Amino acid sequence: MIRMDERLNNLLQEQAQKYGVSLSEKQRQQFDRYMDLLLHWNEKMNLTAIRDPEGVVIRHFADSLSLFSVVSLQAGMRVIDVGTGAGFPGIPLLIVCPQIELTLLDSLNKRLIFLQEVLTQLGLSARCIHARAEEGGRTPELREQFDLATARAVAALPVLCEYCLPFVKKGGIFAAMKGPEAGEEVKAAAHALECLQAKVEEERSFLLSDDSRRTLVRIRKTGTTPLKYPRPGAKMAKNPL
């Protein structure tokens, strides 16, 4: 097994506490097992370019937990992680708050097979859905059904809003996890937000412990998504809102 040593365990706990999260022994063990599964499965399928335990702790686990600085999770909240990939930020959120109703959506089925194994090994429950975001956002069982949608490193913010906001119910939150250029992306997304009935409530920039710059953008859904959105992915990419 690839285990977190005492230094990495302490690093994870310190990073979590920065975002108001205190990890129990069980939760630390779940993160430990998650890392082991991630790095072993990564040898046979492309899940992450980060292949060292410290990188996983900082750039996946701590980065995911940073969401707790802009959102508050309560039992029964419906949360969707759009384009979840290897499960970030969704599974770390679920480890910390297992009472949420989490949906992990991804376009690649083999990633969902990995995620189902992670959930089984960690003793957690979530719904795994194989679909492209623009398809899922037009599905009645998913459209405007979630209190919180989140996505990390999926697309530029104008496109990302069109992917994610259709999942969010009126009054709910879309939390976009972005890099250092988020300020410019927020400006570029002004028209998209107007079309999609949403507004930016907060931008929070910070550094991870390896000096990687991150920005969280909390967006409030203020109305109902017009039926013409989301458009097909090719149209979004060619003509962003």
Backbone as numpy.savetxt, mean C-alpha at the origin, in Angstrom:
# Nx Ny Nz CAx CAy CAz Cx Cy Cz
16.44 -20.72 7.77 15.61 -19.51 7.77 16.48 -18.25 7.77
15.98 -17.23 7.09 16.63 -15.92 7.12 15.93 -15.14 8.23
16.65 -14.92 9.34 16.05 -14.31 10.51 16.56 -12.89 10.72
15.75 -12.07 11.37 16.21 -10.77 11.82 17.01 -10.95 13.09
18.26 -10.48 13.10 19.05 -10.55 14.32 18.57 -9.45 15.28
19.19 -9.38 16.45 18.74 -8.43 17.47 18.82 -6.99 16.96
19.87 -6.68 16.18 20.02 -5.32 15.67 18.87 -4.95 14.74
18.52 -5.84 13.83 17.43 -5.56 12.90 16.08 -5.54 13.61
15.94 -6.41 14.60 14.71 -6.42 15.39 14.52 -5.08 16.09
15.61 -4.57 16.66 15.55 -3.27 17.34 15.30 -2.15 16.34
15.93 -2.25 15.16 15.73 -1.24 14.12 14.26 -1.18 13.70
13.65 -2.34 13.51 12.24 -2.38 13.13 11.37 -1.75 14.21
11.65 -2.10 15.46 10.87 -1.54 16.56 11.02 -0.03 16.64
12.26 0.46 16.46 12.52 1.91 16.51 11.78 2.64 15.39
11.85 2.05 14.19 11.18 2.68 13.05 9.67 2.69 13.24
9.12 1.59 13.75 7.68 1.52 13.99 7.25 2.58 15.00
8.04 2.77 16.05 7.68 3.72 17.09 7.67 5.16 16.57
8.48 5.43 15.52 8.46 6.76 14.90 7.08 7.10 14.35
6.33 6.07 14.00 5.00 6.27 13.40 3.89 5.91 14.38
4.25 5.86 15.66 3.25 5.62 16.69 2.82 4.17 16.84
3.65 3.23 16.35 3.32 1.81 16.40 4.27 1.10 17.34
3.73 0.36 18.30 4.53 -0.47 19.19 4.26 -1.93 18.86
5.30 -2.65 18.45 5.14 -4.03 17.99 5.23 -5.01 19.15
4.30 -5.94 19.21 4.35 -7.01 20.20 5.35 -8.07 19.75
5.66 -8.99 20.65 6.56 -10.09 20.29 5.98 -10.91 19.14
4.70 -11.16 19.17 4.06 -11.92 18.08 4.20 -11.18 16.76
3.99 -9.88 16.77 4.10 -9.10 15.53 5.53 -9.09 15.01
6.50 -9.00 15.88 7.90 -9.05 15.44 8.20 -10.41 14.80
7.65 -11.46 15.38 7.84 -12.80 14.81 7.17 -12.90 13.44
6.02 -12.26 13.28 5.34 -12.28 11.98 6.17 -11.55 10.93
6.73 -10.40 11.28 7.61 -9.69 10.34 8.83 -10.54 10.01
9.37 -11.22 10.99 10.53 -12.10 10.79 10.20 -13.20 9.77
9.05 -13.83 9.95 8.64 -14.91 9.04 8.34 -14.36 7.64
7.73 -13.19 7.59 7.43 -12.53 6.31 8.73 -12.30 5.52
9.74 -11.78 6.20 11.02 -11.53 5.53 11.63 -12.82 5.01
11.58 -13.87 5.81 12.12 -15.16 5.39 11.41 -15.66 4.13
10.09 -15.60 4.12 9.33 -16.04 2.95 9.63 -15.17 1.73
9.70 -13.86 1.94 9.96 -12.94 0.83 11.30 -13.24 0.16
12.34 -13.39 0.97 13.67 -13.58 0.39 13.85 -14.96 -0.22
13.18 -15.96 0.34 13.27 -17.30 -0.25 12.47 -17.38 -1.55
11.26 -16.88 -1.56 10.45 -16.89 -2.80 11.08 -16.01 -3.87
11.79 -14.97 -3.44 12.40 -14.06 -4.40 13.50 -14.73 -5.22
13.99 -15.85 -4.72 15.02 -16.58 -5.47 14.43 -17.26 -6.71
13.13 -17.51 -6.71 12.52 -18.21 -7.84 11.53 -17.36 -8.62
11.14 -16.20 -8.08 10.27 -15.28 -8.82 10.61 -13.86 -8.41
10.40 -12.92 -9.31 10.81 -11.53 -9.07 9.79 -10.81 -8.21
10.05 -10.75 -6.90 9.15 -10.06 -5.98 9.70 -8.70 -5.57
11.02 -8.61 -5.41 11.64 -7.37 -4.96 13.09 -7.31 -5.42
13.55 -6.09 -5.72 14.96 -5.89 -6.05 15.81 -5.81 -4.80
15.16 -5.69 -3.65 15.88 -5.60 -2.37 16.09 -7.02 -1.84
17.35 -7.40 -1.70 17.66 -8.79 -1.39 18.39 -8.99 -0.06
18.56 -7.92 0.70 19.25 -8.05 1.99 18.27 -7.75 3.12
18.41 -8.42 4.26 17.46 -8.26 5.37 17.31 -6.82 5.84
18.41 -6.08 5.95 18.30 -4.70 6.42 17.51 -3.85 5.44
17.73 -4.07 4.15 16.96 -3.35 3.14 15.48 -3.64 3.24
15.14 -4.90 3.49 13.72 -5.27 3.64 13.11 -4.56 4.84
13.84 -4.53 5.96 13.32 -3.88 7.16 13.07 -2.40 6.92
14.02 -1.72 6.26 13.90 -0.27 6.09 12.97 0.09 4.94
13.20 -0.50 3.77 12.54 -0.01 2.55 11.22 -0.71 2.24
10.92 -1.77 2.98 9.61 -2.41 2.84 8.80 -2.30 4.13
9.35 -2.83 5.23 8.57 -2.85 6.47 8.36 -1.45 7.05
9.46 -0.73 7.31 9.34 0.60 7.91 8.61 1.55 6.97
8.90 1.47 5.69 8.22 2.32 4.71 6.72 2.08 4.76
6.30 0.83 4.81 4.87 0.51 4.89 4.24 1.06 6.17
4.95 0.91 7.29 4.41 1.36 8.57 4.31 2.87 8.66
5.04 3.58 7.79 4.96 5.05 7.81 3.53 5.53 7.55
2.70 4.70 6.92 1.32 5.10 6.65 0.56 5.45 7.94
0.97 4.85 9.06 0.27 5.13 10.31 0.47 6.58 10.76
1.37 7.31 10.12 1.55 8.73 10.46 0.48 9.61 9.81
-0.24 9.07 8.82 -1.28 9.89 8.15 -2.66 9.24 8.15
-2.75 7.97 8.54 -4.06 7.32 8.62 -4.20 6.59 9.95
-5.41 6.45 10.39 -5.72 5.71 11.61 -6.61 4.52 11.23
-6.18 3.33 11.62 -6.94 2.12 11.29 -7.74 1.65 12.49
-8.98 1.30 12.24 -9.83 0.74 13.29 -10.39 -0.61 12.85
-10.79 -1.39 13.82 -11.37 -2.70 13.54 -12.55 -2.55 12.59
-12.61 -3.44 11.59 -13.71 -3.43 10.65 -13.53 -2.51 9.46
-12.50 -1.66 9.47 -12.26 -0.79 8.31 -11.95 -1.64 7.09
-12.51 -1.23 5.94 -12.26 -1.92 4.68 -11.12 -1.20 3.96
-10.04 -1.94 3.74 -8.81 -1.37 3.18 -8.44 -2.17 1.93
-8.05 -1.46 0.85 -7.56 -2.14 -0.34 -6.17 -1.62 -0.68
-5.26 -2.55 -0.95 -3.90 -2.25 -1.39 -3.86 -2.53 -2.89
-3.78 -1.46 -3.68 -3.90 -1.55 -5.14 -2.51 -1.76 -5.76
-2.38 -2.84 -6.55 -1.07 -3.17 -7.11 -0.11 -3.55 -6.01
-0.54 -4.46 -5.14 0.17 -4.75 -3.90 1.55 -5.37 -4.09
1.79 -6.03 -5.23 3.11 -6.63 -5.45 3.42 -7.72 -4.44
4.47 -7.52 -3.67 4.87 -8.50 -2.65 4.16 -8.26 -1.32
3.09 -7.42 -1.35 2.28 -7.24 -0.14 2.51 -5.95 0.61
3.14 -4.97 -0.04 3.44 -3.71 0.64 2.61 -2.57 0.07
1.97 -1.82 0.95 2.04 -1.83 2.41 1.00 -2.71 3.11
0.16 -3.43 2.34 -1.01 -4.08 2.92 -0.72 -5.04 4.07
0.20 -5.98 3.86 0.42 -6.99 4.89 1.03 -6.39 6.16
2.01 -5.47 6.09 2.44 -4.83 7.34 1.30 -4.12 8.08
0.39 -3.48 7.34 -0.76 -2.86 8.01 -1.60 -3.92 8.72
-1.77 -5.07 8.07 -2.58 -6.15 8.64 -1.90 -6.78 9.85
-0.58 -6.89 9.83 0.14 -7.42 10.99 -0.12 -6.54 12.21
-0.06 -5.23 12.01 -0.25 -4.29 13.12 -1.72 -4.22 13.54
-2.61 -4.30 12.57 -4.05 -4.16 12.86 -4.82 -5.30 12.17
-4.76 -6.51 12.73 -5.39 -7.67 12.07 -6.91 -7.61 12.02
-7.51 -6.61 12.67 -8.98 -6.51 12.68 -9.53 -5.78 11.45
-8.65 -5.23 10.60 -9.15 -4.58 9.39 -9.59 -5.66 8.38
-10.45 -5.26 7.44 -10.84 -6.15 6.34 -10.00 -5.74 5.12
-8.94 -6.50 4.88 -7.95 -6.14 3.86 -8.19 -6.88 2.56
-8.10 -6.13 1.45 -8.11 -6.71 0.11 -6.77 -6.40 -0.55
-6.12 -7.43 -1.07 -4.86 -7.29 -1.80 -5.16 -7.51 -3.27
-4.95 -6.48 -4.10 -5.27 -6.57 -5.52 -3.99 -6.48 -6.34
-3.82 -7.43 -7.26 -2.65 -7.39 -8.12 -2.98 -8.04 -9.47
-2.27 -7.60 -10.51 -2.54 -8.10 -11.86 -1.79 -9.39 -12.17
-0.86 -9.79 -11.27 -0.05 -10.99 -11.52 -0.43 -12.09 -10.53
-0.99 -13.17 -11.03 -1.53 -14.20 -10.15 -0.45 -14.88 -9.31
0.77 -15.03 -9.85 1.80 -15.73 -9.07 2.19 -14.93 -7.83
2.05 -13.61 -7.89 2.29 -12.81 -6.68 1.23 -13.12 -5.63
-0.02 -13.29 -6.08 -1.10 -13.59 -5.15 -0.95 -14.97 -4.52
-0.36 -15.91 -5.25 -0.06 -17.23 -4.68 0.94 -17.06 -3.53
1.97 -16.25 -3.77 2.94 -15.95 -2.70 2.24 -15.29 -1.51
1.40 -14.31 -1.76 0.75 -13.60 -0.68 -0.18 -14.51 0.12
-0.85 -15.42 -0.54 -1.71 -16.35 0.17 -0.88 -17.24 1.10
0.31 -17.63 0.65 1.20 -18.42 1.49 1.66 -17.59 2.70
1.98 -16.32 2.48 2.37 -15.45 3.59 1.24 -15.34 4.61
0.03 -15.10 4.14 -1.10 -14.97 5.05 -1.30 -16.25 5.86
-1.18 -17.40 5.19 -1.35 -18.68 5.88 -0.27 -18.86 6.94
0.97 -18.60 6.58 2.09 -18.78 7.51 2.02 -17.82 8.70
1.47 -16.62 8.45 1.41 -15.62 9.52 0.11 -15.70 10.32
-0.80 -16.58 9.90 -2.06 -16.71 10.62 -2.97 -15.51 10.45
-2.93 -14.90 9.26 -3.72 -13.71 8.98 -4.74 -13.99 7.90
-5.73 -13.11 7.78 -6.79 -13.29 6.79 -6.94 -12.02 5.95
-6.95 -12.20 4.63 -7.20 -11.10 3.70 -7.75 -11.69 2.41
-8.42 -10.86 1.64 -8.94 -11.29 0.35 -7.91 -10.95 -0.73
-7.55 -11.92 -1.55 -6.60 -11.70 -2.64 -7.37 -11.72 -3.97
-7.25 -10.65 -4.74 -7.99 -10.54 -5.99 -7.03 -10.33 -7.15
-7.20 -11.19 -8.17 -6.38 -11.11 -9.38 -7.11 -10.24 -10.40
-6.64 -9.00 -10.56 -7.28 -8.08 -11.52 -6.38 -6.87 -11.72
-6.52 -6.25 -12.87 -5.89 -4.96 -13.08 -6.71 -3.91 -12.34
-6.06 -2.86 -11.90 -6.75 -1.85 -11.09 -7.93 -1.24 -11.82
-7.75 -0.95 -13.12 -8.84 -0.30 -13.85 -10.02 -1.23 -14.06
-9.77 -2.56 -14.04 -10.87 -3.53 -14.12 -11.57 -3.63 -12.76
-10.78 -3.73 -11.71 -11.34 -3.83 -10.37 -12.19 -2.63 -10.00
-11.74 -1.44 -10.44 -12.45 -0.22 -10.10 -13.82 -0.09 -10.76
-14.09 -0.94 -11.74 -15.41 -0.94 -12.40 -16.28 -2.11 -11.93
-15.76 -2.92 -11.02 -16.49 -4.08 -10.51 -17.40 -3.65 -9.35
-18.70 -3.93 -9.41 -19.61 -3.46 -8.36 -19.20 -3.88 -6.94
-18.64 -5.07 -6.79 -18.29 -5.52 -5.43 -17.09 -4.77 -4.86
-16.36 -4.04 -5.72 -15.18 -3.30 -5.27 -15.35 -1.78 -5.40
-16.14 -1.34 -6.33 -16.25 0.10 -6.62 -16.89 0.84 -5.44
-16.19 1.83 -4.94 -16.64 2.69 -3.85 -17.07 1.87 -2.61
-16.29 0.86 -2.30 -16.60 -0.01 -1.17 -15.61 0.12 -0.01
-14.57 0.96 -0.14 -13.48 0.93 0.82 -13.33 2.25 1.58
-13.00 2.11 2.86 -12.71 3.27 3.70 -11.34 3.85 3.36
-10.43 2.97 2.96 -9.06 3.39 2.66 -8.53 2.59 1.49
-7.96 3.30 0.51 -7.18 2.66 -0.55 -5.76 3.18 -0.44
-4.80 2.33 -0.74 -3.41 2.76 -0.73 -2.67 2.10 -1.88
-1.60 2.73 -2.31 -0.78 2.19 -3.38 0.62 2.75 -3.23
1.60 1.94 -3.62 3.00 2.34 -3.47 3.73 2.07 -4.78
4.36 3.12 -5.31 5.24 2.98 -6.48 4.55 2.32 -7.66
3.32 2.75 -7.96 2.56 2.16 -9.06 2.59 3.03 -10.31
2.34 4.34 -10.15 2.27 5.25 -11.30 2.36 6.68 -10.79
2.51 7.63 -11.74 2.48 9.05 -11.37 1.11 9.38 -10.79
1.06 10.38 -9.92 -0.14 10.63 -9.13 -1.41 10.90 -9.96
-1.37 11.65 -11.07 -2.61 11.83 -11.83 -3.21 10.50 -12.30
-2.36 9.57 -12.73 -2.82 8.24 -13.15 -3.22 7.40 -11.94
-2.41 7.50 -10.90 -2.67 6.71 -9.69 -4.01 7.06 -9.07
-4.37 8.33 -9.10 -5.68 8.74 -8.57 -6.81 8.08 -9.35
-6.67 8.00 -10.67 -7.72 7.37 -11.47 -7.79 5.87 -11.23
-6.65 5.26 -10.94 -6.64 3.84 -10.59 -7.34 3.59 -9.25
-7.04 4.45 -8.26 -7.38 4.11 -6.87 -8.65 4.75 -6.33
-8.94 5.98 -6.71 -10.10 6.65 -6.11 -11.43 5.97 -6.42
-11.61 5.29 -7.57 -12.88 4.59 -7.77 -13.18 3.51 -6.72
-12.16 3.02 -6.03 -12.39 2.01 -4.98 -12.90 2.63 -3.67
-12.69 3.94 -3.50 -12.93 4.59 -2.21 -14.36 5.12 -2.11
-14.99 4.85 -1.00 -16.34 5.38 -0.77 -16.27 6.88 -0.48
-17.37 7.58 -0.70 -17.43 9.01 -0.40 -17.08 9.23 1.07
-16.16 10.16 1.31 -15.70 10.43 2.67 -14.49 9.62 3.07
-14.13 8.62 2.25 -12.97 7.77 2.55 -11.66 8.43 2.12
-10.57 7.67 2.31 -9.22 8.19 2.10 -8.47 7.35 1.07
-7.73 8.03 0.20 -6.71 7.40 -0.62 -5.36 7.90 -0.12
-4.50 6.99 0.33 -3.17 7.34 0.82 -2.14 6.88 -0.21
-1.55 7.85 -0.90 -0.56 7.55 -1.94 0.83 7.62 -1.34
1.63 6.57 -1.57 3.00 6.51 -1.07 3.93 6.87 -2.23
4.57 8.02 -2.11 5.35 8.56 -3.22 6.79 8.85 -2.80
7.61 9.19 -3.80 9.01 9.53 -3.56 9.21 11.02 -3.40
10.42 11.50 -3.69 10.76 12.90 -3.43 10.08 13.91 -4.35
9.54 13.47 -5.49 8.93 14.40 -6.44 7.43 14.58 -6.23
6.94 14.20 -5.07 5.49 14.20 -4.84 4.87 15.59 -4.96
5.60 16.63 -4.56 5.04 17.97 -4.64 4.65 18.35 -6.05
5.52 18.05 -7.02 5.23 18.32 -8.41 4.07 17.44 -8.91
4.03 16.19 -8.43 2.96 15.29 -8.85 1.60 15.78 -8.33
1.60 16.30 -7.11 0.34 16.82 -6.55 -0.18 17.97 -7.40
0.71 18.87 -7.82 0.30 19.97 -8.69 -0.27 19.44 -10.00
0.42 18.43 -10.56 -0.01 17.87 -11.84 -1.34 17.13 -11.72
-1.68 16.71 -10.49 -2.90 15.92 -10.29 -4.13 16.78 -10.00
-3.99 18.09 -10.03 -5.11 18.97 -9.64 -6.36 18.70 -10.48
-6.19 18.57 -11.78 -7.36 18.34 -12.65 -7.95 16.96 -12.39
-7.08 15.95 -12.21 -7.56 14.60 -11.93 -8.39 14.57 -10.65
-7.93 15.26 -9.62 -8.66 15.29 -8.36 -10.02 15.95 -8.52
-10.06 17.00 -9.33 -11.34 17.67 -9.58 -12.30 16.74 -10.31
-11.80 16.04 -11.32 -12.65 15.12 -12.09 -13.14 13.95 -11.24
-12.30 13.50 -10.32 -12.59 12.29 -9.55 -13.23 12.59 -8.20
-13.56 13.86 -7.94 -14.27 14.24 -6.72 -13.44 13.97 -5.47
-12.25 14.59 -5.41 -11.37 14.37 -4.27 -10.49 15.59 -4.05
-9.88 15.66 -2.87 -8.98 16.78 -2.56 -7.84 16.30 -1.67
-6.68 16.94 -1.82 -5.52 16.62 -0.98 -5.72 17.24 0.40
-5.56 16.42 1.43 -5.67 16.91 2.81 -4.31 17.12 3.46
-3.34 16.31 3.07 -2.03 16.40 3.73 -0.94 15.82 2.84
0.22 16.47 2.85 1.44 15.92 2.27 2.47 15.86 3.39
3.04 14.69 3.60 4.03 14.55 4.68 5.29 13.90 4.11
6.40 14.65 4.14 7.67 14.14 3.63 8.58 13.75 4.80
9.38 12.73 4.58 10.28 12.25 5.64 11.39 11.43 5.00
12.39 11.11 5.81 13.49 10.26 5.37 13.41 8.92 6.07
13.61 7.84 5.30 13.83 6.54 5.93 15.23 6.54 6.54
15.54 5.53 7.33 16.83 5.52 8.03 18.02 5.32 7.10
17.77 4.97 5.82 18.87 4.91 4.85 18.93 6.17 4.00
18.22 7.22 4.46 18.17 8.54 3.82 17.37 8.56 2.52
16.59 7.52 2.25 15.65 7.56 1.12 14.51 8.53 1.46
14.20 9.42 0.53 13.14 10.40 0.79 11.79 9.86 0.34
10.80 10.01 1.19 9.45 9.55 0.92 8.45 10.66 1.19
7.32 10.60 0.52 6.22 11.53 0.78 4.91 10.76 0.78
4.11 11.01 1.80 2.77 10.44 1.87 1.76 11.53 1.52
0.83 11.20 0.64 -0.20 12.15 0.23 -1.55 11.58 0.63
-2.22 12.26 1.56 -3.54 11.80 2.00 -4.61 12.59 1.24
-5.46 11.85 0.54 -6.47 12.44 -0.33 -7.86 12.00 0.14
-8.75 12.96 0.32 -10.11 12.68 0.79 -11.06 12.61 -0.40
-11.88 11.58 -0.44 -12.91 11.45 -1.48 -14.11 12.30 -1.05
-14.46 13.28 -1.88 -15.52 14.21 -1.50 -16.85 13.95 -2.18
-16.84 13.11 -3.23 -18.07 12.83 -3.95 -18.04 11.46 -4.58
-18.95 11.22 -5.51 -19.05 9.94 -6.18 -18.24 9.95 -7.48
-17.52 8.88 -7.75 -16.73 8.80 -8.97 -17.65 8.76 -10.20
-17.47 9.68 -11.15 -18.26 9.61 -12.38 -18.10 8.25 -13.06
-19.16 7.77 -13.68 -19.18 6.41 -14.23 -18.14 6.18 -15.32
-17.67 7.24 -15.98 -16.69 7.04 -17.05 -15.28 6.73 -16.55
-15.08 6.82 -15.22 -13.78 6.50 -14.64 -13.86 5.23 -13.80
-12.80 4.41 -13.78 -11.53 4.58 -14.48 -11.62 4.19 -15.95
-10.84 4.88 -16.78 -10.74 4.54 -18.19 -9.79 3.36 -18.38
-9.73 2.76 -19.56 -8.74 1.70 -19.80 -7.31 2.20 -19.53
-6.45 1.30 -19.08 -5.10 1.67 -18.69 -4.31 2.37 -19.78
-4.45 1.91 -21.01 -3.71 2.53 -22.12 -4.14 3.97 -22.33
-5.43 4.23 -22.17 -5.94 5.59 -22.34 -5.46 6.49 -21.21
-5.43 5.95 -19.99 -4.91 6.73 -18.85 -3.46 7.13 -19.08
-2.65 6.15 -19.54 -1.23 6.42 -19.73 -1.00 7.44 -20.85
-1.80 7.34 -21.90 -1.63 8.23 -23.06 -2.17 9.63 -22.78
-3.30 9.70 -22.09 -3.93 10.99 -21.79 -4.31 11.08 -20.32
-3.32 11.31 -19.44 -3.65 11.44 -18.01 -4.60 12.59 -17.78
-5.43 12.47 -16.79 -6.37 13.55 -16.45 -5.62 14.82 -16.06
